[in-house]
Structures are given as structure tokens and as C-alpha cells.
Amino acid sequence: MSASISLRIDDSKRSLIDRAAAIVGTNRTAFILNNAMKAAQDVILDQTLFQVSDEKWNDFVAALDAPPDQNFVKFMNKQDPWGK
């Protein structure tokens, strides 16, 4: 099953899309669809829970619970150059 999507855009934006589509060797519809799908997947992946093994989770928690590295402490306690 397929459905249509209608867009109203100004000529300069359509020309830009057409130019980019031509560069990658596709048509306007395929270019818009491919890039919209990539953007949609990125948004969804940014909000998706990821799973790790128990071992990796324990390593992660241990790293969070460990005292900070002294170089990190020195860095965080350094005065900002713009805060003088």
C-alpha cells in the first residue's frame, strides 16, 4: 500500500532539491523520501533504549561510582579564562 504526500515549497527550494537529486543521480521524489526517512530514523534512534550485557552494565555503573580521575578534578577546578 502506498500513500501520497503533497508539499508546497518555493521555487528556490525546489531548485535546490532538484540540483542535489541530480548530483546523486536520483529524482526529486526519491531524494526527498530517502532524506526524510534518514531524518526520521535518526530522530527515532535518538529516543530508543539500547541494551547492554550485564557485564557491560556493571562496568558502566562501576565507572560512574568510581572517584574521578585527578586530571579531571584539576580541569573542573580550573578558573574559566573569561571569568577573570
C-alpha positions in Angstrom: 0.0 0.0 0.0 1.3 3.5 -0.7 0.1 7.0 0.0 0.9 10.4 -1.3 2.4 13.4 0.4 1.9 16.8 -1.1 4.3 19.7 -0.4 4.2 23.3 -1.2 7.6 24.9 -1.5 9.0 28.0 -3.2 10.9 27.7 -6.5 14.3 28.3 -4.9 13.9 25.4 -2.5 12.6 23.1 -5.3 15.6 24.0 -7.5 18.0 23.3 -4.6 16.4 19.8 -4.1 16.4 19.1 -7.8 20.1 20.1 -8.1 21.0 17.8 -5.1 18.9 14.9 -6.5 20.7 15.2 -9.9 24.1 15.2 -8.2 23.3 11.9 -6.5 21.6 10.5 -9.6 18.0 10.3 -8.5 14.8 12.1 -8.9 13.1 14.7 -6.7 10.7 12.2 -5.1 13.3 9.6 -4.3 15.6 12.2 -3.0 13.0 13.7 -0.6 11.8 10.3 0.5 15.3 9.0 1.2 16.4 12.0 3.2 13.1 12.2 5.1 13.5 8.5 6.0 17.0 9.1 7.2 15.9 12.1 9.3 13.0 10.1 10.8 15.3 7.2 11.7 17.8 9.5 13.3 15.0 11.1 15.5 13.7 7.7 16.5 17.2 6.2 17.2 18.0 9.2 19.4 15.0 8.3 21.5 15.5 4.5 21.5 16.5 2.5 24.5 19.7 0.4 23.9 20.6 -2.8 25.7 23.9 -4.0 27.0 25.1 -7.2 28.6 25.1 -7.5 32.4 28.9 -7.3 32.3 29.0 -4.1 30.3 26.3 -2.6 32.5 28.3 -3.4 35.6 31.4 -1.9 34.1 29.4 1.3 33.3 28.0 1.5 36.8 31.4 0.9 38.3 32.9 3.7 36.2 30.1 6.1 37.4 30.7 5.1 41.0 34.5 5.4 40.9 36.2 8.5 42.2 37.0 11.0 39.4 40.4 11.0 37.8 42.7 13.6 39.3 43.3 15.3 35.9 39.5 15.7 35.6 39.3 17.2 39.0 42.1 19.7 38.1 40.3 20.6 34.9 37.0 21.1 36.6 38.6 23.3 39.3 40.5 25.5 36.8 39.2 29.0 36.6 37.5 29.9 33.3 39.6 32.2 31.2 36.6 34.5 30.7 35.8 34.5 34.5 38.8 36.7 35.4 
